[in-house]
Amino acid sequence: MQPLDLKVHYGETEREDLGIEAVPEGDYPDKLRELRLKLHQKAKQEPRFRFYTLYDRVYRMDVLEAAWKRVGKKGKACGVDGVSAESILQRENGVEEFLAGIHRELKEKTYQASTVRRVYIPKADGKKRPLGIPTLKDRVVQMAVVLILEPIFEADFCECSYGFRPGRKAHDALESIRENLKAGRTQVYDADLKAYFDSIPHDKLMACVRMRVSDRNVLGLIRMWLRAPIIEEDEQGKREPPKKNGQGTPQGGVISPLLANVYLHWFDVKFHREGGPGQWAAARLVRYADDFVVMARYQSRRIDEWIKLELEEWMGLELNRQKTGIVCVESGESLNFLGFTFRMDRDLKGRAHRYLNVFPSSKTIKKARERIREMTGPRMCYKPTPTVVQELNTYLRGWCGYFNYGYPRKTMRALGHYCRERMITHLNRRSQRKYHRPSGMSHYQYLEYLGLYRP
């Protein structure tokens, strides 16, 4: 029997926000890569098969070593125990002893999940997003479970799902939206789930996992992570008593993206089944994690009622009414998705027809300018100039690499100009007098001499 073509399923992933490094399938050890291929092939060939012997694969040393390579990176936040990757790497044979201890605990079934440290990061709208940070040991074990379960569930996931999946990225979802808009599906149901990661019902989520996994030990690990208490800190930095976690999966946990996709997968399935909008309305679903759009030639009230029934009454989730609505792109309204804006604009050459313009959204540009202003602000004067330039270059290359889709040239040119102006202000502020550039050089030539990246 010929092996399945897994090119679509196993490539580079986008998990930077969670501190997970993207590793191509070919970078795994040979035995682990072979195991993942076999699990995927078995799941693909038998859609109703439930895997019952997976736990012994989780604590294999090659699996734990691959998990460490993906999550054991320097500079990542510590959990409640304060153990960081740096502290382990500094010890002689520190990684080997650390993984050997995890292997022993899993094999002897004495492993217990630690409490989760809750931190908050600011959002663009002024609110704060809660993140749950597990300990380094928990992250390694979670990653090991992901390495085993991911190929199984990837065999089931629908083509309309793009977020946190191997071999798929945000640009693929954007391209799908652009193709549907060009095909005439210009009425878009733009949905937003309210605190999705924090509101997933545990019982329903575990029922979805059990559709494919019947190994009690693996299910016990997942249930343990879901129920792990949460510790927060007050304004003085003192830890408060642990709080019970009755629902949701911590946004920041390594296994959370996979579990989130597993739960919403059944929304994707029902959408395309007979009785769903994919059948009777010829609608198209594009989902990136908990953000999704439903695209159709006409948005009827029936589609809205179907979505609310499935998500709120059957799945126990809640739509954010303020951010959910219908956008008619053909009428000139703008659709914002994953940091980009889709809008029908006049032809630049004066022709009668309009074209679909795709460019970074205003909220994204504002956030980027705020970040550049922070990196070149008064508090950064203590840093050497080469360090400031290097940090700016890292940010700008990453930003331009992601937003290099559609027609971003005008935006990138304006952002580059703003960055150079901020850098000139920063240089003047450092010495409390205007800096002296080499004779014959303009301001911009001097910044190029310093190596500042120009979008």
C-alpha positions, -999 to +999 in steps of 0.1 A: +000+000+000+014+034-010+018+059+018-005+089+018+007+123+005+011+143+036+025+174+020-006+194+029-006+183+065+030+186+075+049+217+069+058+248+089+034+260+116+026+294+130+027+292+167+050+321+177+025+336+201+026+304+221+064+300+220+063+268+199+089+266+172+077+255+137+094+222+128+090+207+093+080+170+093+114+161+079+132+176+109+117+150+133+137+119+141+131+090+117+112+068+141+090+096+152+083+108+117+074+072+107+051+069+138+033+101+129+029+090+093+014+057+104-010+073+128-022+097+101-026+069+076-046+048+100-068+077+109-073+086+072-082+051+062-106+044+091-125+076+100-144+058+128-114+042+144-106+051+180-069+048+191-066+029+224-028+025+228-011+059+226+002+065+261+034+045+257+042+066+226+039+098+246+068+091+270+092+077+244+125+095+247+126+105+210+091+120+214+102+139+246+134+151+229+114+164+199+090+181+223+119+198+241+133+211+208+099+228+201+092+244+236+125+244+255+137+277+241+154+306+259+135+337+268+101+321+273+080+329+304+083+306+334+054+288+351+046+288+388+077+268+397+101+295+381+120+269+361+132+282+328+149+267+298+181+287+306+183+272+341+182+237+326+206+244+298+232+258+322+235+226+341+257+198+329+235+171+313+206+193+324+183+185+295+190+147+296+182+146+333+152+168+329+137+146+302+147+114+320+127+126+350+096+133+329+100+099+312+101+082+346+071+101+359+050+093+329+060+057+327+053+051+364+021+072+361+031+096+389+031+127+368+008+155+381+001+187+363+011+219+381-011+250+386-012+275+357+001+310+361-023+336+348-009+368+331-026+394+311-014+411+278-029+443+264-052+441+234-057+467+207-091+478+221-076+486+255-088+454+271-065+426+284-062+391+271-057+364+298-029+339+291-023+307+311+014+298+313+020+262+323+054+251+338+081+240+315+076+204+324+039+206+316+047+223+283+071+194+273+045+168+282+017+187+264+039+190+233+046+153+234+009+146+234+004+170+205+031+152+185+011+120+189-025+133+186-019+159+158-016+135+129-047+117+140-070+148+141-054+163+110-069+134+091-103+147+101-100+184+099-118+202+071-102+223+044-119+254+056-098+254+088-064+272+087-054+283+122-026+266+141-024+237+117+008+221+102+014+232+066-012+260+068-009+297+075-029+329+077-021+338+041-039+306+029-071+318+047-067+352+032-064+337-003-095+317+003-114+348+012-101+366-019-111+337-042-146+337-027-150+374-031-140+372-067-165+344-072-193+367-062-197+357-025-195+393-014-219+392+015-199+381+045-211+370+079-181+382+100-182+364+133-163+367+166-165+343+195-164+359+229-135+345+250-135+313+231-105+296+247-119+304+282-154+292+276-151+258+260-172+233+280-149+206+293-174+178+290-183+185+254-146+190+245-137+157+260-165+140+241-150+154+209-116+140+218-130+106+227-144+104+191-108+095+181-090+086+213-100+060+238-067+056+257-077+064+293-042+075+303-040+101+274-075+113+282-065+116+318-036+138+309-058+161+289-085+162+316-058+170+342-045+200+322-080+213+316-088+212+353-055+226+366-061+254+390-051+290+380-029+313+401-031+351+396-010+379+411-025+410+426-013+446+419+016+442+444+028+410+427+016+387+455+001+354+445-035+349+452-050+315+463-055+290+434-088+292+416-106+262+402-109+260+364-143+247+354-143+255+317-120+265+289-084+256+279-057+281+289-047+303+260-010+299+262-009+262+268+008+242+241-021+218+236-047+245+236-046+253+198-051+216+190-080+212+214-096+244+202-095+231+166-109+197+177-139+214+193-147+238+164-141+210+139-176+197+145-190+231+137-171+229+104-186+194+098-222+204+105-218+235+083-210+214+053-234+185+060-269+183+045-290+208+065-261+232+069-255+265+050-228+249+029-255+229+013-288+249+011-271+284+008-240+274-012-221+294+015-184+290+022-168+289+056-132+302+063-120+297+098-088+306+115-089+293+151-119+311+167-122+338+140-144+328+110-164+343+082-193+328+062-193+340+026-224+338+004-241+357-025-269+365-001-269+364+037-304+353+047-317+354+082-317+316+082-279+316+081-277+338+111-302+317+130-283+285+122-250+298+134-264+311+167-283+278+172-252+257+167-226+278+185-247+291+215-273+265+222-255+233+211-218+241+217-222+264+247-202+293+232-212+329+229-210+353+199-196+387+205-226+408+193-205+440+190-180+424+166-203+401+147-222+414+117-228+412+080-204+430+057-214+437+020-181+441+003-197+447-031-214+478-017-181+493-006-180+481+030-146+468+044-140+434+057-113+431+083-098+397+089-064+386+104-051+421+103-060+428+067-087+449+051-107+437+020-123+465+001-136+472-034-117+503-047-117+524-078-093+514-105-061+535-102-059+540-139-093+556-141-111+526-157-148+521-149-145+488-131-134+484-095-108+460-081-105+441-049-079+458-027-062+439+001-040+458+025-031+460+062-059+473+084-058+507+101-059+490+135-028+470+125-010+500+113-018+519+145-005+490+166+028+489+145+034+526+149+028+523+187+053+495+189+079+515+169+073+545+191+078+524+222+111+509+208+125+544+201+110+561+232+129+580+260+131+548+280+153+532+254+181+558+255+202+535+277+205+509+249+234+512+225+223+524+191+233+491+173+210+472+197+181+496+190+186+492+153+188+454+156+156+452+176+138+475+151+151+454+122+138+422+138+104+437+143+101+453+109+112+421+090+087+401+109+059+426+103+067+431+066+071+393+062+035+387+074+019+417+058+035+412+024+002+401+009-021+419-014-011+455-020+009+467+010+035+488-007+020+522+002+016+511+039+051+497+041+066+528+026+047+550+051+057+528+080+094+528+069+093+566+067+078+568+102+104+545+116+132+566+102+118+598+116+114+581+150+150+569+148+163+604+140+143+617+170+158+590+192+194+598+181+189+635+189+174+626+223+202+603+233+229+630+235+205+658+244+217+676+214+216+669+177+237+640+168+267+645+144+265+623+113+295+618+090+300+648+066+283+644+033+256+620+046+219+628+049+199+616+078+185+587+058+219+578+044+233+577+080+204+554+090+213+531+061+249+532+073+237+520+107+219+492+090+183+502+097+159+480+077+139+498+050+106+482+041 
